[in-house]
Amino acid sequence: MSTQTVVVDPITRIEGHLRIEAETDSQGVITRASSAGTMVRGIEIILRNRDPRDAWAFAQRICGVCTLVHGIASVRAVENALDYPIPPNAQLIRNLMIGAQFVHDHVMHFYHLHALDWVDVVSALKADPKATSQLAQSLSNYAKSSPGYFADVQTKLKNFVQSGQLGIFANGYWGHPGYKLPPEANLMAVAHYLDALAWQRQVAKLHAVFGGKNPHPNFLVGGAPCAISVHPGNEGQGAGPHFRGGEGATAVNIVGLELVKEVIQQMRDFVDQVYLPDTLAIAGFYKDWFKRGEGTGNFMTYGDFPERGMNDPASFLIPPGVIVDRNLNQVEAVDLNAADQIQEFVSHSWYDYSVGKDQGLHPYVGETNLHYTGPQPPYQNLDVDASYSWLKSPRWKGKAVEVGPLARVLVLYAKGHAQTRELVNGALAKLDLPVSALYSTLGRTAARTLESKIIADAMPTWYDHLMTNIGRGDVQTFNAAKWEPSSWPSQAKGVGFMEAPRGALAHWVVIKDGVIDNYQAVVPSTWNAGPRDSQGQDGPYEAALRGQPLIDTKQPLEILRTIHSFDPCIACAVHVTDPDGDELIQVKVR
């Protein structure tokens, strides 16, 4: 095998456009990888000179999947800038909406974006439905585990294959020697893939109850966008100027609240009976992948799910912190306002800074100056020694850090969170692995599953607190105190942060004379997928691929496994836009 550059463009089963160029040695081992976002993001340009109360509606459109998280980060940024507190009920509603986003997103990622890196769909045709049933029942008490159920799924799959079209399973390296699951495990996973499609339709209803719709639920600076009614059909109270005179049309009553309770239970059941058992079962066949794909060894969280408001990190379910060089004995503090902590670099990006390409900028003074210097398509390779991505390179104190479920689980574990330690230690004991196994491709995947259980289990508590408040007559969801710009200072700046499913997310806003003067969003997939910086430090994607062997460079399944373990959302990191609103492209269906 000669040295070569393996190009995967686009990486499949992700949101957005990502190109990986991996240079291999004569043994097929990756010696250098380059992560390139292939679309420009200009949402920050669109937001200039707009009313900051409207920013969430634009920022939310950064992505069609992570819609809720950008809305939350945006309203929190404006509230932080204006020192604008929100009612306890609004905070609980936001926690429930964010929690639903996490569990929904993680399940969808595992089954529909990542599981097929480990599951050979075509192999499922060889499975014995009775043996598959026995396997499934040995893992959990999930109701859909009969031989007849798996036989029906196998028939559907056989019809796909015999028609010459695999349909939703068309893109895959089926038969690749890297697949290790027995046919029965493959059939079980395919069945649960289909079950998750139906399950997610129910979960989405929680966002519709509190936010009016899904995707792109509504938000409101100063609180939650829904009134609460203590009686069906009565007009709610405390929802603010957008919900006056509706005679209950926009209020959440007991029927909606009971639906929320049902959805929470459905989420918990699926995580406990399907998602968690499947993850551990599949991981047991790929234990070598707990030694591959580490990344930078540095991990960061901003923290989220506050019990007593965003100004009280001690009340967060997920605490903020940074772990450096795998050191779980020390968690360092994060300051999102400190100019020397969070900076974005563009030395290998298609942007320019007024201070030069090799100097980092804090987001408060961040710039979005486009400057494409790459090859014109069609092209064979990028100039990865120069600029090669529309993603910037965020750094914490100059270090490349990984964000996401693994970072959160590690920080929770390091800070002694009891449930996290029990889940992590139990999973590792079942797989006969050390804690160091978490620093890997499958460590990321397992952490995402364990985190789903932690958050799903916390949701009933937030729901109960909300119902307790309502029961004692507190139905306020909006604080009107600082709604009018006449109450604002002439200049203000703030940061809205949260833990999105894919990692630490923050929006920074500078407000002058009532409008947005500067707006910068640093998103999880920018932290993870960003290119090398001026010091030559790899981004987490790039570092995680370095040193990995490829069985077949024409079918680089190993690249997909590691990149998908981060759950990329490149649409969040890059975004096509025209500041003048002109039409960019027409798509015609013939």
GUKE-332413 format. One record per residue (C-alpha): x, y, z; residue in one letter. Coordinates in steps of 0.1 Angstrom, whole numbers, padded with zeros to 4 digits, always signed. Layout:
BEGIN
XYZa;...
end
This chain:
BEGIN
+0000+0000+0000m;+0015+0033-0011s;+0012+0067+0007t;-0019+0086-0004q;-0045+0112+0006t;-0079+0097+0014v;-0108+0122+0008v;-0142+0118+0023v;-0165+0145+0010d;-0191+0149+0022p;-0190+0129+0054i;-0223+0111+0053t;-0251+0110+0079r;-0244+0143+0094i;-0260+0178+0094e;-0241+0200+0069g;-0211+0198+0047h;-0178+0184+0060l;-0147+0173+0041r;-0120+0151+0056i;-0086+0148+0039e;-0065+0121+0056a;-0029+0115+0046e;-0018+0079+0051t;+0016+0061+0052d;+0025+0030+0033s;+0007+0009+0059q;-0025+0028+0056g;-0021+0046+0089v;-0033+0082+0090i;-0004+0105+0096t;-0023+0138+0093r;-0059+0147+0089a;-0075+0180+0079s;-0111+0189+0087s;-0127+0213+0063a;-0161+0230+0066g;-0171+0237+0030t;-0198+0263+0034m;-0195+0299+0047v;-0214+0310+0078r;-0226+0346+0078g;-0254+0347+0103i;-0235+0372+0124e;-0236+0396+0095i;-0273+0393+0092i;-0279+0401+0129l;-0261+0435+0129r;-0283+0465+0136n;-0313+0444+0145r;-0334+0444+0176d;-0317+0420+0201p;-0351+0407+0212r;-0355+0393+0177d;-0320+0378+0175a;-0331+0343+0186w;-0354+0339+0156a;-0325+0345+0132f;-0298+0326+0152a;-0321+0296+0156q;-0320+0292+0118r;-0283+0284+0120i;-0293+0248+0119c;-0324+0227+0111g;-0316+0201+0137v;-0301+0222+0167c;-0329+0247+0164t;-0338+0249+0201l;-0303+0254+0214v;-0294+0284+0193h;-0327+0300+0204g;-0319+0294+0241i;-0283+0307+0237a;-0295+0338+0220s;-0322+0348+0245v;-0297+0340+0273r;-0271+0363+0257a;-0296+0392+0256v;-0308+0386+0291e;-0272+0385+0304n;-0264+0417+0286a;-0294+0435+0301l;-0292+0418+0335d;-0327+0405+0328y;-0339+0378+0353p;-0366+0353+0343i;-0393+0337+0364p;-0386+0303+0380p;-0413+0287+0359n;-0396+0299+0327a;-0363+0284+0338q;-0380+0250+0345l;-0398+0251+0311i;-0364+0258+0294r;-0348+0230+0313n;-0375+0206+0301l;-0372+0218+0265m;-0334+0215+0266i;-0336+0181+0282g;-0361+0168+0256a;-0337+0181+0229q;-0308+0162+0244f;-0326+0128+0247v;-0343+0132+0213h;-0310+0143+0196d;-0289+0116+0212h;-0312+0087+0203v;-0315+0100+0167m;-0277+0103+0165h;-0271+0068+0177f;-0296+0050+0156y;-0298+0071+0125h;-0264+0088+0122l;-0239+0065+0139h;-0252+0030+0146a;-0248+0021+0110l;-0211+0025+0113d;-0212-0006+0136w;-0243-0024+0123v;-0241-0043+0089d;-0277-0039+0077v;-0274-0066+0049v;-0261-0091+0074s;-0294-0089+0093a;-0310-0109+0064l;-0290-0140+0077k;-0304-0137+0113a;-0327-0161+0130d;-0357-0141+0143p;-0361-0165+0173k;-0324-0161+0183a;-0327-0124+0178t;-0357-0124+0202s;-0337-0143+0228q;-0309-0118+0225l;-0332-0088+0229a;-0350-0103+0259q;-0317-0110+0276s;-0308-0073+0274l;-0341-0057+0286s;-0379-0060+0290n;-0386-0040+0259y;-0421-0050+0246a;-0412-0053+0210k;-0389-0083+0213s;-0410-0113+0200s;-0397-0136+0172p;-0427-0125+0151g;-0417-0088+0154y;-0382-0094+0143f;-0394-0117+0114a;-0416-0088+0102d;-0386-0064+0103v;-0365-0089+0084q;-0392-0093+0057t;-0393-0055+0052k;-0355-0054+0049l;-0356-0083+0024k;-0381-0064+0003n;-0357-0035+0002f;-0328-0056-0009v;-0347-0077-0035q;-0361-0045-0051s;-0325-0035-0058g;-0328-0004-0036q;-0319-0003+0000l;-0339+0029+0005g;-0329+0045+0038i;-0301+0020+0042f;-0285+0026+0008a;-0253+0044+0018n;-0230+0020+0037g;-0200-0001+0033y;-0220-0033+0039w;-0198-0064+0041g;-0167-0044+0052h;-0144-0066+0072p;-0146-0040+0100g;-0181-0051+0109y;-0181-0076+0138k;-0217-0080+0150l;-0235-0113+0145p;-0265-0113+0122p;-0289-0114+0152e;-0274-0083+0168a;-0276-0066+0134n;-0313-0074+0130l;-0321-0062+0165m;-0303-0029+0158a;-0322-0024+0125v;-0355-0030+0142a;-0346-0005+0169h;-0336+0020+0141y;-0371+0018+0128l;-0386+0020+0163d;-0367+0051+0170a;-0382+0068+0140l;-0417+0063+0154a;-0406+0072+0190w;-0391+0106+0180q;-0425+0118+0167r;-0439+0115+0202q;-0409+0132+0219v;-0412+0162+0196a;-0446+0170+0211k;-0430+0184+0243l;-0415+0213+0223h;-0448+0219+0206a;-0466+0222+0240v;-0442+0248+0254f;-0428+0264+0222g;-0458+0261+0198g;-0440+0239+0172k;-0411+0216+0164n;-0386+0223+0148p;-0379+0259+0155h;-0400+0263+0187p;-0407+0299+0198n;-0387+0317+0225f;-0390+0350+0244l;-0364+0372+0259v;-0374+0375+0296g;-0391+0342+0300g;-0410+0314+0282a;-0433+0319+0252p;-0462+0301+0267c;-0488+0312+0293a;-0500+0287+0319i;-0537+0282+0326s;-0548+0264+0357v;-0581+0254+0340h;-0587+0240+0305p;-0598+0267+0282g;-0591+0297+0305n;-0567+0324+0294e;-0532+0321+0309g;-0513+0347+0328q;-0479+0361+0328g;-0469+0353+0292a;-0460+0388+0281g;-0471+0411+0253p;-0472+0385+0226h;-0500+0365+0243f;-0527+0390+0254r;-0563+0384+0246g;-0559+0349+0233g;-0587+0334+0255e;-0566+0303+0262g;-0555+0297+0226a;-0518+0300+0235t;-0520+0289+0271a;-0507+0255+0284v;-0534+0239+0305n;-0536+0206+0324i;-0541+0186+0292v;-0508+0199+0278g;-0490+0194+0311l;-0502+0158+0313e;-0489+0152+0277l;-0455+0165+0288v;-0455+0140+0317k;-0463+0112+0293e;-0436+0122+0269v;-0410+0123+0297i;-0419+0088+0306q;-0417+0076+0270q;-0382+0091+0268m;-0371+0074+0300r;-0385+0040+0289d;-0368+0041+0255f;-0334+0051+0270v;-0336+0024+0297d;-0351-0004+0276q;-0335+0001+0242v;-0308+0028+0239y;-0287+0019+0269l;-0288-0019+0264p;-0281-0016+0227d;-0251+0007+0233t;-0235-0017+0258l;-0243-0048+0236a;-0228-0033+0205i;-0198-0019+0224a;-0190-0054+0236g;-0181-0065+0201f;-0159-0035+0194y;-0137-0032+0225k;-0107-0024+0204d;-0124+0009+0196w;-0121+0020+0232f;-0084+0024+0224k;-0088+0045+0192r;-0097+0080+0183g;-0089+0100+0215e;-0084+0135+0202g;-0067+0163+0222t;-0070+0150+0257g;-0085+0183+0268n;-0122+0187+0276f;-0145+0217+0283m;-0180+0223+0295t;-0198+0256+0301y;-0225+0240+0323g;-0263+0239+0321d;-0296+0230+0336f;-0297+0256+0364p;-0319+0251+0394e;-0316+0287+0406r;-0308+0307+0375g;-0278+0312+0351m;-0259+0333+0376n;-0256+0304+0400d;-0234+0277+0384p;-0233+0258+0417a;-0270+0249+0410s;-0263+0235+0375f;-0269+0198+0369l;-0240+0199+0344i;-0211+0219+0360p;-0187+0241+0340p;-0150+0233+0338g;-0120+0222+0318v;-0100+0190+0321i;-0065+0194+0308v;-0043+0164+0297d;-0068+0138+0310r;-0063+0150+0346n;-0095+0141+0364l;-0081+0153+0397n;-0084+0189+0387q;-0112+0208+0369v;-0102+0243+0359e;-0126+0273+0358a;-0141+0287+0326v;-0146+0325+0322d;-0165+0333+0290l;-0159+0371+0295n;-0122+0369+0299a;-0104+0381+0268a;-0075+0356+0273d;-0096+0325+0277q;-0120+0320+0247i;-0105+0331+0214q;-0111+0322+0178e;-0082+0319+0153f;-0084+0320+0115v;-0048+0312+0104s;-0061+0281+0084h;-0096+0295+0078s;-0110+0314+0048w;-0115+0345+0070y;-0093+0376+0076d;-0089+0396+0108y;-0081+0433+0109s;-0053+0423+0134v;-0038+0396+0111g;-0046+0360+0106k;-0024+0346+0133d;-0039+0365+0163q;-0069+0353+0181g;-0100+0374+0189l;-0124+0371+0218h;-0160+0369+0205p;-0170+0403+0219y;-0146+0418+0194v;-0149+0389+0169g;-0149+0396+0132e;-0166+0378+0102t;-0145+0389+0073n;-0148+0364+0044l;-0117+0358+0023h;-0117+0326+0002y;-0083+0316-0011t;-0089+0279-0018g;-0091+0261-0051p;-0120+0265-0075q;-0142+0234-0079p;-0138+0209-0092p;-0106+0202-0074y;-0087+0171-0062q;-0073+0184-0029n;-0073+0215-0006l;-0041+0233+0002d;-0041+0222+0038v;-0008+0240+0046d;-0026+0273+0039a;-0063+0281+0045s;-0087+0251+0040y;-0119+0256+0060s;-0149+0279+0066w;-0147+0269+0102l;-0126+0290+0126k;-0103+0275+0153s;-0116+0282+0188p;-0092+0278+0217r;-0094+0279+0255w;-0062+0296+0269k;-0046+0286+0236g;-0055+0249+0239k;-0076+0229+0215a;-0104+0213+0236v;-0131+0188+0229e;-0167+0196+0238v;-0197+0174+0239g;-0211+0144+0259p;-0177+0129+0267l;-0165+0163+0281a;-0197+0166+0302r;-0195+0130+0316v;-0158+0135+0324l;-0164+0168+0343v;-0194+0152+0361l;-0173+0122+0370y;-0143+0143+0381a;-0166+0164+0403k;-0180+0134+0420g;-0216+0133+0406h;-0230+0102+0422a;-0252+0090+0393q;-0225+0096+0367t;-0199+0076+0387r;-0224+0048+0392e;-0233+0046+0355l;-0197+0050+0342v;-0182+0025+0367n;-0211+0000+0360g;-0207+0002+0322a;-0169-0001+0324l;-0172-0030+0347a;-0196-0048+0324k;-0172-0043+0295l;-0141-0050+0316d;-0125-0017+0307l;-0106+0010+0327p;-0116+0046+0330v;-0090+0055+0303s;-0112+0037+0278a;-0135+0067+0278l;-0109+0087+0259y;-0118+0071+0226s;-0142+0068+0197t;-0166+0044+0215l;-0160+0063+0248g;-0177+0093+0232r;-0205+0071+0220t;-0210+0055+0254a;-0208+0088+0272a;-0236+0102+0250r;-0258+0072+0260t;-0251+0075+0297l;-0257+0113+0296e;-0291+0106+0280s;-0301+0086+0311k;-0288+0113+0335i;-0308+0140+0318i;-0339+0119+0312a;-0339+0109+0349d;-0336+0146+0359a;-0366+0157+0339m;-0394+0144+0362p;-0379+0166+0390t;-0381+0197+0369w;-0416+0188+0359y;-0426+0182+0395d;-0412+0216+0406h;-0432+0233+0378l;-0464+0215+0389m;-0457+0225+0425t;-0454+0261+0415n;-0486+0260+0395i;-0504+0242+0424g;-0496+0271+0448r;-0508+0297+0423g;-0475+0307+0407d;-0482+0307+0369v;-0458+0335+0359q;-0437+0327+0328t;-0426+0361+0317f;-0409+0391+0334n;-0419+0424+0317a;-0395+0445+0338a;-0369+0452+0311k;-0388+0444+0279w;-0389+0480+0266e;-0356+0494+0252p;-0362+0526+0271s;-0351+0507+0302s;-0318+0495+0287w;-0284+0511+0290p;-0270+0528+0259s;-0243+0501+0257q;-0243+0465+0270a;-0227+0432+0262k;-0234+0397+0274g;-0229+0360+0267v;-0256+0333+0265g;-0242+0299+0271f;-0256+0264+0273m;-0247+0228+0268e;-0261+0217+0234a;-0263+0180+0227p;-0231+0183+0207r;-0212+0204+0233g;-0205+0238+0247a;-0224+0265+0228l;-0223+0303+0234a;-0236+0334+0217h;-0219+0368+0225w;-0238+0400+0218v;-0228+0437+0219v;-0258+0461+0221i;-0255+0498+0213k;-0284+0522+0213d;-0309+0495+0213g;-0296+0474+0184v;-0270+0447+0179i;-0236+0461+0172d;-0217+0428+0171n;-0228+0392+0174y;-0207+0360+0174q;-0217+0324+0179a;-0190+0298+0188v;-0207+0264+0184v;-0198+0229+0194p;-0188+0217+0160s;-0165+0246+0155t;-0147+0236+0187w;-0144+0200+0175n;-0142+0203+0137a;-0121+0235+0135g;-0088+0234+0116p;-0052+0236+0129r;-0043+0269+0145d;-0012+0292+0140s;+0007+0270+0164q;+0000+0239+0143g;-0023+0224+0169q;-0048+0199+0154d;-0085+0204+0161g;-0102+0175+0180p;-0114+0158+0148y;-0080+0160+0133e;-0062+0148+0164a;-0087+0119+0168a;-0079+0106+0133l;-0041+0108+0135r;-0026+0074+0140g;-0056+0054+0130q;-0051+0025+0105p;-0075+0020+0076l;-0084-0015+0065i;-0094-0003+0030d;-0087+0032+0019t;-0114+0030-0007k;-0140+0023+0021q;-0127+0044+0050p;-0152+0031+0076l;-0128+0040+0104e;-0130+0077+0095i;-0167+0076+0096l;-0168+0059+0130r;-0145+0084+0147t;-0160+0116+0131i;-0195+0104+0137h;-0187+0097+0174s;-0185+0135+0178f;-0220+0139+0162d;-0210+0166+0138p;-0234+0194+0130c;-0215+0214+0104i;-0246+0234+0095a;-0242+0250+0129c;-0205+0258+0123a;-0210+0271+0087v;-0240+0287+0070h;-0247+0300+0035v;-0264+0334+0035t;-0268+0366+0014d;-0269+0397+0036p;-0290+0415+0008d;-0316+0387+0008g;-0310+0379-0028d;-0318+0345-0042e;-0287+0323-0043l;-0299+0291-0059i;-0330+0275-0074q;-0338+0238-0070v;-0361+0223-0095k;-0378+0189-0093v;-0384+0173-0127r;
end
